[in-house]
Amino acid sequence: MKRITLLGSTALLLTSLLGCTSSGSKSTQQFQPMTSSAEQPGVTVTNQLSPELFQPDTKLMTLGPGDQIEANILGTPNSRSIMTVGPDGKIYFNLLPGIDVCSLTLPETKARLEKELSKFQRAPQVSLTLRAVGSKQVWMLGRVNRPGIYPLIGPTTLLEALAQAGGAARSVSQISTEELSDLRHSFVVREGQFVPVNFDRLLRHGDMSQNIFLRPGDFVYVPFALTQEVYVMGAVRSPRALPYVDQMTLLSAIAGASGTVNYDILDTINGNDNGVLTVDAYLSHVAIVRGSLTEPQVTIVDYGAIRKGKATDVRLEPGDIIYVPNSPYTTLKRYVNLIVNTFSATVAANAGVNAAGGVANVNVAVPVN
């Protein structure tokens, strides 16, 4: 994905805090949502999806490494062969040396094979069939009923891909219709970038303005709704998902990630070594992101002041994302964009590693005669 502008809805800025005290614990603060116009007058709070996301890919299927094709020379007994396009983009058929078919359509591949075979026999006619797609796929992981890697052999919308994967998971209990999928934190990642699709509006409310076309390599992830976790990321010693516990606070969450970091980097300008710089976590701009990834609420807090007892701690909720930066943010929108991209890319990478080797391709058969 080319870089997609994230969310005009980045956000609701939660800057106004109410104090509350729980029995046997220190005073904590809770935030009260305020629109981002409080900080940036005139900002429109909407979920923005680029128009190009709704344009189907009109290009014909082209071959690439991992695709499997079946070829047969009409009128020539025992010429049938099933071949897989190799990492070098080549196939080996009949008496021919390696033929480069990478980025060719099936009709173009058929024409190339017939041209090469004409050096050995008169007017050969080749029947060609695509048996399996290994080069153009989408990942459908998490709480869908049939997680796996699915081939893209034509224009496919997000809804169509979810239907192929059996849809978002629900409880199978006869006495419960409990949702097992967390649609607020479901996401699509394209070329390492978060695509701001609102799964809740799409699947619960039938909002087709969220039904984008998928592209090869897209990663669709639907998390488990019953998972109670808080995510601590950025300049901490052990970025991780922490189990949520009752009355969990910002201090305890960052402590659970082994605290904030400071580290040394080599300062190099134009190839000249200028020594070592110490980079510290920027504690006064720690962000807590809450709610839907497409319409997040965020509060920026001074963690350094909280740690020194000069400000009250912040009460967390399940699903909160805590981000500790190593530099001050310039605009709220860009900062939230960074946090959501980091979160989705990290979750996608972990889910992909866990699924590697455990999912199979779905075969197809597209003949070209």
C-alpha positions as CSV (number, residue, x, y, z in Angstrom):
1,M,0.0,0.0,0.0
2,K,1.2,3.4,-0.7
3,R,1.1,5.4,2.4
4,I,-2.6,6.1,3.2
5,T,-3.7,9.1,5.1
6,L,-5.0,7.8,8.4
7,L,-8.2,8.9,9.9
8,G,-9.5,12.3,9.9
9,S,-11.0,10.8,13.0
10,T,-7.7,10.4,14.7
11,A,-9.2,11.7,17.1
12,L,-10.8,12.6,20.1
13,L,-8.4,14.3,22.5
14,L,-9.0,13.3,26.1
15,T,-7.4,16.1,27.9
16,S,-9.9,16.9,30.7
17,L,-9.4,14.6,33.6
18,L,-11.7,13.8,36.6
19,G,-10.2,12.6,39.9
20,C,-11.5,9.5,41.5
21,T,-10.2,7.5,44.5
22,S,-10.7,3.8,45.0
23,S,-10.6,2.1,48.4
24,G,-7.1,1.2,49.5
25,S,-5.4,2.7,46.5
26,K,-3.8,6.0,45.4
27,S,-6.0,8.6,43.7
28,T,-6.3,8.1,40.0
29,Q,-7.5,10.2,37.2
30,Q,-10.0,9.3,34.5
31,F,-10.3,11.1,31.2
32,Q,-13.3,12.8,29.8
33,P,-13.5,12.9,26.0
34,M,-13.2,16.2,24.3
35,T,-13.1,16.6,20.5
36,S,-9.8,17.4,18.8
37,S,-11.2,20.8,17.9
38,A,-10.3,21.8,21.4
39,E,-6.6,21.6,20.4
40,Q,-7.0,22.0,16.6
41,P,-10.0,24.2,15.7
42,G,-11.6,23.2,12.4
43,V,-10.4,19.6,12.4
44,T,-13.2,17.3,11.0
45,V,-13.6,14.2,13.0
46,T,-14.4,11.6,10.3
47,N,-13.2,8.2,9.1
48,Q,-11.4,8.9,5.8
49,L,-10.8,6.1,3.3
50,S,-9.0,6.9,0.1
51,P,-11.2,6.6,-3.0
52,E,-8.6,4.4,-4.6
53,L,-9.4,1.7,-2.0
54,F,-12.8,1.2,-3.6
55,Q,-11.4,0.6,-7.1
56,P,-11.2,-3.0,-8.2
57,D,-8.0,-4.3,-9.7
58,T,-8.8,-4.5,-13.4
59,K,-5.5,-6.1,-14.4
60,L,-5.7,-9.7,-15.4
61,M,-4.1,-12.4,-13.2
62,T,-0.4,-12.5,-13.7
63,L,1.9,-15.4,-12.8
64,G,4.5,-15.3,-10.1
65,P,6.6,-17.6,-7.9
66,G,4.4,-20.3,-6.2
67,D,1.7,-20.3,-8.8
68,Q,0.9,-23.8,-10.2
69,I,-0.2,-24.3,-13.8
70,E,-1.1,-27.4,-15.9
71,A,-0.1,-27.5,-19.5
72,N,-0.9,-29.9,-22.3
73,I,0.0,-29.9,-26.0
74,L,-3.2,-30.8,-27.9
75,G,-2.8,-33.9,-30.0
76,T,0.4,-34.9,-28.3
77,P,0.0,-37.9,-26.0
78,N,1.6,-37.8,-22.5
79,S,2.4,-34.1,-22.8
80,R,0.3,-33.1,-19.8
81,S,2.4,-31.6,-17.0
82,I,1.8,-29.7,-13.8
83,M,4.4,-27.0,-13.1
84,T,5.1,-24.6,-10.3
85,V,6.6,-21.2,-11.1
86,G,9.9,-21.2,-9.4
87,P,11.5,-18.4,-7.3
88,D,13.3,-17.3,-10.5
89,G,9.9,-16.9,-12.3
90,K,10.6,-19.8,-14.7
91,I,8.7,-23.0,-15.6
92,Y,10.1,-26.1,-17.3
93,F,7.8,-27.8,-19.8
94,N,8.3,-30.6,-22.3
95,L,11.7,-30.2,-24.1
96,L,11.9,-26.5,-23.4
97,P,14.6,-24.9,-21.2
98,G,13.4,-22.6,-18.4
99,I,10.8,-20.2,-19.7
100,D,10.4,-16.9,-17.8
101,V,6.7,-16.4,-17.2
102,C,6.8,-14.0,-14.2
103,S,4.3,-11.2,-14.6
104,L,2.7,-12.7,-17.7
105,T,-1.0,-13.4,-17.9
106,L,-2.2,-16.9,-18.8
107,P,-2.9,-16.0,-22.4
108,E,0.6,-14.4,-22.7
109,T,2.1,-17.6,-21.1
110,K,0.2,-19.8,-23.5
111,A,1.5,-17.7,-26.5
112,R,5.1,-17.8,-25.2
113,L,5.0,-21.6,-24.8
114,E,3.5,-22.1,-28.3
115,K,6.2,-19.8,-29.7
116,E,9.0,-21.8,-28.1
117,L,7.5,-25.1,-28.9
118,S,7.2,-24.1,-32.6
119,K,11.0,-24.5,-32.8
120,F,10.5,-28.2,-32.4
121,Q,7.1,-29.0,-33.9
122,R,4.7,-27.4,-36.4
123,A,1.9,-25.1,-35.1
124,P,1.7,-26.5,-31.5
125,Q,-1.5,-25.7,-29.6
126,V,-1.2,-25.5,-25.8
127,S,-4.0,-25.8,-23.3
128,L,-3.1,-24.0,-20.0
129,T,-4.9,-24.1,-16.7
130,L,-4.1,-22.3,-13.5
131,R,-4.4,-24.8,-10.7
132,A,-3.3,-22.9,-7.6
133,V,-2.3,-19.4,-6.7
134,G,0.8,-19.0,-4.5
135,S,2.0,-15.5,-5.5
136,K,-1.1,-13.3,-4.8
137,Q,-2.8,-14.0,-1.5
138,V,-4.4,-12.3,1.4
139,W,-4.0,-13.3,5.1
140,M,-7.2,-13.8,7.0
141,L,-6.2,-14.5,10.6
142,G,-7.6,-14.2,14.1
143,R,-11.2,-14.9,15.2
144,V,-12.6,-15.8,11.8
145,N,-14.1,-19.3,11.4
146,R,-11.6,-20.5,8.8
147,P,-8.3,-18.6,9.3
148,G,-5.8,-19.0,6.5
149,I,-4.1,-17.7,3.4
150,Y,-6.5,-17.1,0.6
151,P,-5.6,-16.6,-3.1
152,L,-6.7,-13.5,-5.0
153,I,-7.6,-14.5,-8.6
154,G,-9.8,-11.5,-9.3
155,P,-11.3,-8.4,-7.7
156,T,-12.2,-9.3,-4.1
157,T,-13.8,-7.1,-1.5
158,L,-13.2,-7.3,2.2
159,L,-16.7,-8.7,2.8
160,E,-16.1,-11.4,0.1
161,A,-12.8,-12.4,1.7
162,L,-14.4,-12.5,5.2
163,A,-17.2,-14.7,3.7
164,Q,-14.5,-17.1,2.3
165,A,-13.0,-17.3,5.8
166,G,-16.4,-18.2,7.3
167,G,-17.1,-14.7,8.8
168,A,-16.2,-13.3,12.2
169,A,-16.5,-15.9,14.9
170,R,-19.6,-16.1,17.3
171,S,-20.3,-18.2,20.3
172,V,-21.8,-21.6,19.3
173,S,-23.6,-21.9,22.6
174,Q,-27.4,-22.3,22.3
175,I,-28.0,-20.0,25.2
176,S,-25.5,-17.3,24.1
177,T,-25.1,-15.1,21.0
178,E,-21.9,-13.6,22.4
179,E,-19.5,-12.0,19.8
180,L,-16.1,-13.7,19.9
181,S,-14.6,-11.1,17.5
182,D,-13.4,-7.7,18.7
183,L,-14.5,-5.5,15.7
184,R,-13.2,-2.3,17.4
185,H,-9.6,-3.5,17.1
186,S,-9.9,-5.4,13.8
187,F,-7.8,-4.1,11.0
188,V,-6.4,-4.3,7.5
189,V,-2.6,-3.8,7.0
190,R,-1.4,-3.1,3.5
191,E,2.4,-2.8,2.8
192,G,3.0,-2.2,6.5
193,Q,0.4,0.6,6.8
194,F,-2.9,0.6,8.7
195,V,-6.0,0.9,6.4
196,P,-8.7,2.7,8.5
197,V,-11.6,0.3,7.8
198,N,-14.4,0.4,10.5
199,F,-15.2,-3.3,10.9
200,D,-18.1,-2.5,13.3
201,R,-19.8,-0.3,10.8
202,L,-19.2,-2.8,8.0
203,L,-20.3,-6.0,9.7
204,R,-22.9,-4.9,12.3
205,H,-24.5,-2.0,10.4
206,G,-24.0,-3.0,6.8
207,D,-22.1,0.2,6.0
208,M,-20.8,-0.5,2.5
209,S,-18.7,2.6,2.6
210,Q,-16.2,0.5,4.5
211,N,-16.1,-2.4,2.0
212,I,-12.8,-1.9,0.3
213,F,-11.2,-4.0,-2.4
214,L,-8.3,-6.1,-1.1
215,R,-4.9,-6.3,-2.8
216,P,-2.3,-9.1,-2.8
217,G,-0.4,-9.2,0.4
218,D,-3.1,-7.6,2.5
219,F,-3.3,-8.7,6.1
220,V,-6.8,-8.9,7.7
221,Y,-6.9,-9.5,11.4
222,V,-9.8,-10.0,13.8
223,P,-8.8,-10.2,17.5
224,F,-10.5,-12.2,20.2
225,A,-13.2,-10.2,21.9
226,L,-12.8,-11.9,25.3
227,T,-9.1,-11.1,25.6
228,Q,-8.5,-8.6,28.4
229,E,-5.2,-7.0,27.6
230,V,-3.4,-3.7,27.7
231,Y,-0.7,-3.0,25.1
232,V,2.5,-1.1,26.1
233,M,4.7,0.0,23.1
234,G,7.4,2.4,22.2
235,A,10.4,3.3,24.3
236,V,9.9,0.7,27.0
237,R,12.4,-2.1,27.8
238,S,9.9,-5.0,27.0
239,P,7.1,-3.9,24.7
240,R,4.3,-6.4,25.2
241,A,0.6,-7.1,25.8
242,L,-0.2,-7.3,29.5
243,P,-3.1,-9.1,31.0
244,Y,-5.6,-6.5,32.3
245,V,-6.2,-6.6,36.1
246,D,-8.8,-4.7,38.1
247,Q,-7.8,-1.0,38.7
248,M,-4.8,-1.3,36.5
249,T,-3.0,2.1,36.0
250,L,-0.4,3.7,33.7
251,L,2.3,3.2,36.3
252,S,1.7,-0.5,36.8
253,A,1.4,-1.1,33.0
254,I,4.7,0.6,32.2
255,A,6.3,-1.3,35.2
256,G,4.9,-4.5,33.7
257,A,6.9,-3.6,30.5
258,S,10.1,-3.3,32.6
259,G,10.0,0.5,32.6
260,T,11.0,3.2,30.1
261,V,14.4,3.2,28.4
262,N,17.3,5.4,27.7
263,Y,20.0,4.2,25.3
264,D,23.0,5.4,23.4
265,I,23.2,5.8,19.6
266,L,26.2,6.7,17.5
267,D,25.9,10.2,16.2
268,T,27.1,10.2,12.6
269,I,26.9,13.1,10.1
270,N,28.3,12.8,6.6
271,G,30.2,9.7,7.6
272,N,32.0,11.4,10.4
273,D,31.8,9.9,13.9
274,N,30.7,12.7,16.3
275,G,30.4,10.6,19.4
276,V,27.6,9.0,21.2
277,L,24.2,10.5,22.0
278,T,21.9,9.4,24.8
279,V,18.3,9.0,23.8
280,D,15.7,9.0,26.5
281,A,12.0,8.2,26.5
282,Y,10.1,11.4,26.2
283,L,8.0,11.0,29.3
284,S,5.9,14.2,29.1
285,H,4.1,13.0,25.9
286,V,3.1,9.5,26.8
287,A,-0.1,8.6,25.0
288,I,-3.0,6.4,26.0
289,V,-5.2,5.4,23.0
290,R,-8.6,3.9,23.7
291,G,-11.5,2.6,21.7
292,S,-11.9,1.9,18.0
293,L,-8.7,2.0,15.9
294,T,-10.6,4.0,13.3
295,E,-12.1,6.5,15.7
296,P,-9.7,6.5,18.6
297,Q,-9.7,8.6,21.7
298,V,-6.3,9.7,23.1
299,T,-5.0,11.4,26.1
300,I,-1.4,12.8,26.4
301,V,-0.1,12.6,29.9
302,D,3.1,13.6,31.7
303,Y,4.3,10.2,32.9
304,G,7.4,11.7,34.4
305,A,5.3,13.9,36.7
306,I,3.1,10.9,37.6
307,R,6.2,8.9,38.5
308,K,7.5,11.6,40.7
309,G,4.2,11.9,42.5
310,K,3.5,15.4,41.0
311,A,0.5,14.2,39.1
312,T,-2.1,11.6,39.7
313,D,-1.9,8.2,38.0
314,V,-4.3,7.3,35.1
315,R,-6.8,4.4,35.4
316,L,-6.7,2.0,32.4
317,E,-9.3,-0.1,30.6
318,P,-9.0,-3.4,28.7
319,G,-7.8,-2.7,25.1
320,D,-5.9,0.5,26.0
321,I,-2.7,1.1,24.0
322,I,0.1,2.9,25.8
323,Y,2.8,4.5,23.7
324,V,6.0,6.0,25.1
325,P,7.8,8.2,22.5
326,N,11.4,9.1,22.4
327,S,10.7,12.5,21.0
328,P,7.8,15.1,21.3
329,Y,4.9,14.8,18.9
330,T,4.3,17.7,16.5
331,T,0.6,17.2,15.6
332,L,-1.9,14.9,17.4
333,K,-3.1,13.4,14.1
334,R,0.4,12.4,13.0
335,Y,1.1,11.0,16.5
336,V,-2.0,8.8,16.6
337,N,-1.2,7.7,13.0
338,L,2.2,6.5,14.3
339,I,0.7,4.7,17.3
340,V,-2.1,2.9,15.3
341,N,0.4,1.9,12.6
342,T,2.9,0.6,15.1
343,F,0.1,-1.4,16.9
344,S,-1.4,-3.0,13.8
345,A,2.0,-3.8,12.2
346,T,3.2,-5.4,15.4
347,V,0.1,-7.5,16.0
348,A,0.1,-8.5,12.3
349,A,3.7,-9.6,12.5
350,N,3.2,-11.7,15.6
351,A,0.0,-13.3,14.2
352,G,1.8,-14.0,10.9
353,V,4.7,-15.7,12.7
354,N,2.3,-17.8,14.8
355,A,0.3,-18.9,11.7
356,A,3.3,-19.6,9.5
357,G,3.3,-23.2,8.4
358,G,-0.1,-23.9,9.9
359,V,-2.2,-22.6,7.0
360,A,-2.7,-24.0,3.5
361,N,-3.4,-22.4,0.1
362,V,-6.9,-22.7,-1.4
363,N,-6.7,-24.2,-4.9
364,V,-8.4,-22.8,-7.9
365,A,-8.8,-24.0,-11.5
366,V,-8.9,-21.4,-14.3
367,P,-8.4,-22.9,-17.8
368,V,-7.1,-21.1,-20.9
369,N,-7.4,-23.1,-24.1
